[in-house]
Amino acid sequence: MLRRPPQQHRPTIVPHNVLPELLALEKIMELGGSDLQVRVVREVSVASGRRFPIYSIGIGNPAPHLPAVGFFGGVHGLERIGAEVVIAYLQNIVMRLRWDTTLRQQLDHVRLVFMPIVNPGGMWAATRANPNGVDLMRNAPVEALDRVPFLMGGQRLGPGLPWYRGPFGEPMEIESQALCEVVRTELLPRPFSIALDCHSGFGVRDRLWFPFAHTRKPISHLNELHALKEIFLQAHSHHQYIIEPQSAQYLAHGDLWDYLYLQSGAHPERIFLPLTLEMGSWIWIKKNPRQLFSRMGIFNPLVDHRQQRVLRRHLALFIFLTHAACSHYRWLPDAEHYEQRRAHALAEWY
C-alpha cells in the first residue's frame, strides 16, 4: 500500500533580515519592467538596523479622469496571507501582460494600484503592530461615536497591549502616512475608485466589510455599495462572502478607511468605495487544529496546498472589482430609483 507523502508546512520563522514576501514582490516588479510604475513611498527601520521599503506599484492608464482600484495588504504584519493574495494578483496581471491583448486594452481604461506590504516591519517581526507597537488600523484620528470593545476597539494604555492606537496628538505612523498618501494621490482625485484591503480574521466565513467602523450610521454611498453587491451576486451567485458594514460586528477607534472615506466627502461628486476583505482563518484551523498552537497558524494557512487554495479562492473577487471599476458607468444606480434602493440597502444592512 502506497503511503501519502507527508504534508509540507510553510516555515513559521522568518530568517534574520529576510522578508520572503518582499523578495517575491521585488521579483515580480523586475518581471513587470516598464509596464509598472514603482515608487518607494516610505522606508521603515527594524530592530536589526535594516530598513525596508514600502512600495506602491501602479499599472494601467494614469489619466486622472479614469477609474482606479487599489489593492492593499500586510497592514497587520502577523496576517501574511493578506499580503500574499495581493502579490498573487499582481503576478497574475504581470504574467498575462506578456500575451493577453484583452487585458492590455482594459488597462487603457483603468488604473490599478498595488500596495501589498504596508507594514514590512511588522511582517518581519511577525507582529500585528508596526515596530513601534502601533496597530495601524487603530492609528487614524477618528473617534468612535459609541462604546467600543475593551482593548480591541483601540486603546492608548501602551504598546505592550494589543490594538494600541499610538500616543494621543502625535502624527500617524509612517506606514499609515504611506497608505494615506497613496490613496490621496492615486484614488481620491478620480471620479470613481475602489480600495480593497486584505486581512485575515478569526472567523468561519470570509467577509467583505465597508465603512463605517466608528459609527453605526450608514455611509453616503450606501446605494453604490448595494448596486456593487447586486452585480457581484449576478456574476458570482455561489460566492462565499458575507458582505456587510464593519459596524455590524464591532465599532473601533482610528480606522484608516473611515478616515480616508470621510476625507473623500470633501468632493461629493466623486465616488470612493473602500472595502476590507477579512479571510476567515477558522476555515484553515478546522482542517488543521494544530495551527491553534502557532501564532502564525491562527491567522495564516500553514500547509502549502491550503495556501495555494486561498490564493486562488479570491482571484475572482479581484478580477471582478477591476472590471466593475472599468465599467462603473454601466451599473451605478440612477437618481430615479435612489430612494427605493436605499430602502432595500437599509433593510438588508441596518
ZAKOL-603984 format. One record per residue (C-alpha): x, y, z; residue in one letter. Coordinates in nm, 3 decimals, always signed. Layout:
X,Y,Z,a
...
***
This chain:
+0.000,+0.000,+0.000,m
+0.140,+0.336,-0.104,l
+0.181,+0.592,+0.168,r
+0.094,+0.954,+0.102,r
+0.397,+1.182,+0.135,p
+0.389,+1.398,+0.446,p
+0.235,+1.741,+0.404,q
+0.485,+2.020,+0.364,q
+0.439,+2.303,+0.613,h
+0.542,+2.657,+0.545,r
+0.811,+2.791,+0.778,p
+0.680,+2.989,+1.072,t
+1.008,+3.162,+1.148,i
+1.133,+3.430,+0.911,v
+1.512,+3.417,+0.866,p
+1.705,+3.708,+1.012,h
+1.687,+4.020,+0.791,n
+1.491,+3.838,+0.520,v
+1.130,+3.907,+0.426,l
+1.021,+3.643,+0.172,p
+0.712,+3.834,+0.060,e
+0.925,+4.141,-0.013,l
+1.169,+3.934,-0.218,l
+0.879,+3.784,-0.415,a
+0.732,+4.131,-0.475,l
+1.063,+4.270,-0.599,e
+1.100,+3.976,-0.838,k
+0.754,+4.047,-0.985,i
+0.841,+4.416,-1.016,m
+1.151,+4.316,-1.211,e
+0.944,+4.095,-1.442,l
+0.692,+4.376,-1.495,g
+0.960,+4.610,-1.623,g
+0.836,+4.929,-1.790,s
+0.470,+4.825,-1.758,d
+0.488,+4.905,-1.385,l
+0.535,+5.243,-1.220,q
+0.713,+5.165,-0.894,v
+0.762,+5.412,-0.611,r
+0.912,+5.378,-0.265,v
+0.660,+5.576,-0.060,v
+0.841,+5.542,+0.273,r
+1.110,+5.334,+0.444,e
+1.085,+5.180,+0.790,v
+1.356,+5.063,+1.027,s
+1.351,+4.744,+1.235,v
+1.543,+4.641,+1.546,a
+1.831,+4.488,+1.350,s
+1.902,+4.823,+1.186,g
+1.779,+4.712,+0.846,r
+1.543,+4.941,+0.653,r
+1.253,+4.804,+0.450,f
+1.085,+4.995,+0.165,p
+0.709,+5.044,+0.142,i
+0.631,+5.008,-0.227,y
+0.346,+5.145,-0.434,s
+0.309,+4.985,-0.778,i
+0.091,+5.139,-1.046,g
-0.021,+4.981,-1.371,i
-0.262,+5.094,-1.638,g
-0.366,+5.438,-1.757,n
-0.268,+5.715,-1.511,p
-0.509,+5.971,-1.663,a
-0.691,+6.135,-1.369,p
-1.037,+6.118,-1.530,h
-1.032,+5.735,-1.540,l
-1.142,+5.500,-1.258,p
-0.897,+5.316,-1.034,a
-0.876,+5.020,-0.798,v
-0.626,+4.997,-0.513,g
-0.521,+4.664,-0.361,f
-0.362,+4.677,-0.015,f
-0.215,+4.409,+0.211,g
+0.018,+4.349,+0.501,g
-0.129,+4.625,+0.721,v
-0.115,+4.378,+1.011,h
+0.223,+4.208,+1.000,g
+0.103,+3.882,+1.150,l
-0.156,+3.837,+0.873,e
+0.090,+3.748,+0.598,r
-0.179,+3.591,+0.379,i
-0.323,+3.939,+0.319,g
-0.001,+4.049,+0.150,a
+0.028,+3.719,-0.035,e
-0.312,+3.738,-0.205,v
-0.235,+4.091,-0.330,v
+0.107,+3.982,-0.457,i
-0.054,+3.683,-0.629,a
-0.295,+3.909,-0.819,y
-0.013,+4.144,-0.919,l
+0.179,+3.842,-1.052,q
-0.132,+3.732,-1.242,n
-0.151,+4.074,-1.410,i
+0.221,+4.094,-1.489,v
+0.242,+3.748,-1.644,m
-0.075,+3.794,-1.850,r
+0.057,+4.118,-1.996,l
+0.301,+3.909,-2.199,r
+0.021,+3.762,-2.412,w
-0.321,+3.896,-2.310,d
-0.420,+4.171,-2.555,t
-0.765,+4.198,-2.392,t
-0.601,+4.283,-2.059,l
-0.387,+4.548,-2.224,r
-0.696,+4.703,-2.380,q
-0.870,+4.702,-2.042,q
-0.575,+4.876,-1.878,l
-0.615,+5.162,-2.124,d
-0.936,+5.246,-1.935,h
-0.848,+5.184,-1.570,v
-0.567,+5.240,-1.322,r
-0.461,+4.964,-1.082,l
-0.253,+5.041,-0.774,v
-0.087,+4.779,-0.554,f
+0.049,+4.829,-0.204,m
+0.100,+4.468,-0.093,p
+0.323,+4.522,+0.213,i
+0.211,+4.829,+0.406,v
+0.376,+4.714,+0.731,n
+0.704,+4.539,+0.639,p
+0.849,+4.589,+0.988,g
+0.553,+4.411,+1.145,g
+0.577,+4.129,+0.891,m
+0.949,+4.090,+0.959,w
+0.887,+4.071,+1.335,a
+0.570,+3.857,+1.294,a
+0.362,+4.105,+1.493,t
+0.022,+4.258,+1.426,r
+0.153,+4.607,+1.507,a
+0.434,+4.802,+1.342,n
+0.784,+4.818,+1.501,p
+0.660,+5.094,+1.738,n
+0.389,+4.864,+1.871,g
+0.109,+5.061,+1.700,v
-0.185,+4.888,+1.534,d
-0.215,+5.077,+1.205,l
-0.589,+5.009,+1.183,m
-0.638,+5.196,+1.511,r
-0.399,+5.479,+1.425,n
-0.612,+5.735,+1.238,a
-0.750,+6.045,+1.417,p
-1.111,+5.917,+1.421,v
-1.302,+5.865,+1.744,e
-1.586,+5.613,+1.772,a
-1.925,+5.770,+1.846,l
-2.038,+5.484,+2.067,d
-1.886,+5.228,+2.303,r
-1.612,+5.008,+2.155,v
-1.498,+4.664,+2.276,p
-1.237,+4.686,+2.552,f
-0.886,+4.691,+2.404,l
-0.998,+4.554,+2.063,m
-1.170,+4.880,+1.976,g
-0.841,+5.067,+2.020,g
-0.654,+5.170,+2.336,q
-0.391,+5.423,+2.446,r
-0.271,+5.237,+2.756,l
+0.053,+5.142,+2.587,g
+0.223,+4.937,+2.314,p
+0.260,+4.639,+2.547,g
-0.108,+4.564,+2.493,l
-0.266,+4.479,+2.156,p
-0.465,+4.729,+1.948,w
-0.253,+5.025,+2.063,y
-0.353,+5.348,+1.886,r
-0.030,+5.540,+1.942,g
+0.029,+5.847,+2.162,p
-0.254,+6.098,+2.172,f
-0.197,+6.402,+1.950,g
+0.106,+6.257,+1.769,e
+0.123,+6.226,+1.389,p
+0.015,+5.898,+1.236,m
+0.277,+5.627,+1.198,e
+0.499,+5.623,+0.888,i
+0.315,+5.322,+0.747,e
-0.027,+5.484,+0.797,s
+0.101,+5.801,+0.630,q
+0.226,+5.597,+0.335,a
-0.110,+5.426,+0.282,l
-0.298,+5.755,+0.311,c
-0.062,+5.927,+0.067,e
-0.114,+5.658,-0.197,v
-0.493,+5.671,-0.155,v
-0.498,+6.052,-0.168,r
-0.284,+6.071,-0.482,t
-0.397,+5.765,-0.677,e
-0.763,+5.706,-0.577,l
-0.942,+6.003,-0.421,l
-0.887,+6.252,-0.708,p
-1.063,+6.021,-0.956,r
-1.435,+6.027,-1.037,p
-1.467,+5.662,-0.927,f
-1.238,+5.439,-0.724,s
-1.243,+5.123,-0.513,i
-0.997,+5.012,-0.246,a
-0.962,+4.654,-0.123,l
-0.760,+4.598,+0.196,d
-0.681,+4.229,+0.261,c
-0.666,+4.081,+0.613,h
-0.727,+3.751,+0.785,s
-0.975,+3.742,+1.071,g
-1.068,+3.496,+1.341,f
-1.393,+3.372,+1.184,g
-1.552,+3.083,+0.998,v
-1.657,+3.289,+0.695,r
-1.487,+3.525,+0.455,d
-1.628,+3.874,+0.496,r
-1.626,+4.189,+0.287,l
-1.662,+4.493,+0.511,w
-1.730,+4.852,+0.419,f
-1.725,+5.163,+0.644,p
-1.809,+5.277,+0.895,f
-1.620,+5.131,+1.189,a
-1.657,+5.435,+1.417,h
-2.035,+5.464,+1.394,t
-2.339,+5.254,+1.308,r
-2.473,+5.523,+1.078,k
-2.477,+5.430,+0.707,p
-2.226,+5.591,+0.473,i
-2.323,+5.831,+0.197,s
-2.254,+5.584,-0.085,h
-2.475,+5.309,+0.051,l
-2.667,+5.288,-0.278,n
-2.349,+5.244,-0.478,e
-2.229,+4.966,-0.246,l
-2.566,+4.793,-0.271,h
-2.551,+4.812,-0.651,a
-2.195,+4.673,-0.644,l
-2.313,+4.381,-0.431,k
-2.603,+4.319,-0.670,e
-2.385,+4.286,-0.979,i
-2.140,+4.070,-0.784,f
-2.424,+3.833,-0.694,l
-2.535,+3.827,-1.057,q
-2.186,+3.727,-1.169,a
-2.097,+3.501,-0.873,h
-2.418,+3.361,-0.730,s
-2.232,+3.094,-0.529,h
-1.977,+3.323,-0.368,h
-1.852,+3.263,-0.012,q
-1.857,+3.618,+0.125,y
-2.069,+3.788,+0.387,i
-2.094,+4.150,+0.267,i
-2.177,+4.395,+0.544,e
-2.075,+4.717,+0.720,p
-1.796,+4.666,+0.971,q
-2.021,+4.818,+1.238,s
-2.238,+4.506,+1.215,a
-1.957,+4.326,+1.401,q
-1.797,+4.589,+1.626,y
-1.701,+4.955,+1.649,l
-1.343,+5.080,+1.668,a
-1.143,+5.398,+1.705,h
-0.888,+5.507,+1.449,g
-0.992,+5.310,+1.139,d
-0.784,+5.427,+0.841,l
-1.060,+5.359,+0.588,w
-1.314,+5.558,+0.788,d
-1.061,+5.841,+0.797,y
-0.998,+5.832,+0.421,l
-1.364,+5.791,+0.334,y
-1.452,+6.095,+0.546,l
-1.184,+6.292,+0.362,q
-1.329,+6.187,+0.027,s
-1.654,+6.359,+0.130,g
-1.493,+6.695,+0.053,a
-1.570,+6.616,-0.313,h
-1.923,+6.470,-0.321,p
-1.916,+6.444,-0.699,e
-1.654,+6.167,-0.667,r
-1.723,+5.811,-0.553,i
-1.477,+5.623,-0.332,f
-1.574,+5.275,-0.211,l
-1.329,+5.123,+0.043,p
-1.369,+4.752,+0.115,l
-1.191,+4.525,+0.362,t
-1.152,+4.153,+0.293,l
-1.143,+3.954,+0.618,e
-1.044,+3.598,+0.531,m
-1.187,+3.360,+0.792,g
-0.891,+3.180,+0.949,s
-1.112,+2.921,+1.121,w
-1.160,+2.774,+0.773,i
-0.796,+2.661,+0.789,w
-0.787,+2.583,+1.162,i
-1.083,+2.342,+1.135,k
-0.883,+2.134,+0.888,k
-0.560,+2.158,+1.084,n
-0.638,+2.218,+1.456,p
-0.268,+2.214,+1.543,r
-0.250,+2.564,+1.396,q
-0.412,+2.692,+1.717,l
-0.079,+2.638,+1.890,f
+0.108,+2.861,+1.645,s
+0.095,+3.242,+1.638,r
+0.123,+3.234,+1.261,m
-0.125,+2.949,+1.233,g
-0.407,+3.144,+1.395,i
-0.409,+3.390,+1.104,f
-0.249,+3.206,+0.810,n
-0.279,+2.870,+0.634,p
+0.037,+2.676,+0.720,l
+0.000,+2.387,+0.476,v
+0.117,+2.454,+0.120,d
-0.186,+2.325,-0.067,h
-0.424,+2.526,+0.155,r
-0.223,+2.841,+0.100,q
-0.241,+2.784,-0.276,q
-0.616,+2.731,-0.247,r
-0.657,+3.064,-0.065,v
-0.454,+3.245,-0.331,l
-0.689,+3.103,-0.597,r
-1.003,+3.148,-0.387,r
-1.009,+3.527,-0.402,h
-0.882,+3.579,-0.757,l
-1.237,+3.606,-0.894,a
-1.311,+3.890,-0.650,l
-1.002,+4.084,-0.754,f
-1.084,+4.044,-1.124,i
-1.448,+4.138,-1.062,f
-1.354,+4.464,-0.886,l
-1.120,+4.555,-1.171,t
-1.398,+4.502,-1.426,h
-1.657,+4.677,-1.208,a
-1.442,+4.988,-1.180,a
-1.365,+4.990,-1.551,c
-1.740,+4.975,-1.634,s
-1.881,+5.164,-1.335,h
-2.097,+5.389,-1.555,y
-2.297,+5.081,-1.661,r
-2.412,+4.974,-1.312,w
-2.409,+5.277,-1.082,l
-2.765,+5.345,-0.957,p
-2.962,+5.629,-1.116,d
-3.145,+5.907,-0.936,a
-3.486,+5.777,-1.041,e
-3.466,+5.469,-0.815,h
-3.249,+5.624,-0.543,y
-3.498,+5.608,-0.256,e
-3.613,+5.256,-0.339,q
-3.258,+5.120,-0.350,r
-3.165,+5.299,-0.029,r
-3.466,+5.145,+0.145,a
-3.353,+4.799,+0.031,h
-2.996,+4.863,+0.149,a
-3.111,+4.991,+0.489,l
-3.340,+4.691,+0.532,a
-3.058,+4.448,+0.445,e
-2.773,+4.602,+0.642,w
-2.918,+4.826,+0.912,y
***
